[in-house]
Amino acid sequence: MWEQRLVEVESKLAYTEDAVQVLSAVVARQQQQIDRLQAVCQQLLERVRNSGDAGFVGKPEDEIPPHY
């Protein structure tokens, strides 16, 4: 009885360890994607800051469109 219970616990532990490894790999891959996306966003932000109307200071939604 105890032996069967121990085998069940060991089996569940093995599955749990495998799941933790898989999830850890997923989290690591997602972190790499987040890091790349942050770098791209930073580059785009710098590009936007360095282009356009250099005299305009404020939010883009506050800018008056050219046809007014």
Rosetta blueprint (number, residue, H / E / L):
1 M L
2 W H
3 E H
4 Q H
5 R H
6 L H
7 V H
8 E H
9 V H
10 E H
11 S H
12 K H
13 L H
14 A H
15 Y H
16 T H
17 E H
18 D H
19 A H
20 V H
21 Q H
22 V H
23 L H
24 S H
25 A H
26 V H
27 V H
28 A H
29 R H
30 Q H
31 Q H
32 Q H
33 Q H
34 I H
35 D H
36 R H
37 L H
38 Q H
39 A H
40 V H
41 C H
42 Q H
43 Q H
44 L H
45 L H
46 E H
47 R H
48 V H
49 R H
50 N L
51 S L
52 G L
53 D L
54 A L
55 G L
56 F L
57 V L
58 G L
59 K L
60 P H
61 E H
62 D H
63 E L
64 I L
65 P L
66 P L
67 H L
68 Y L
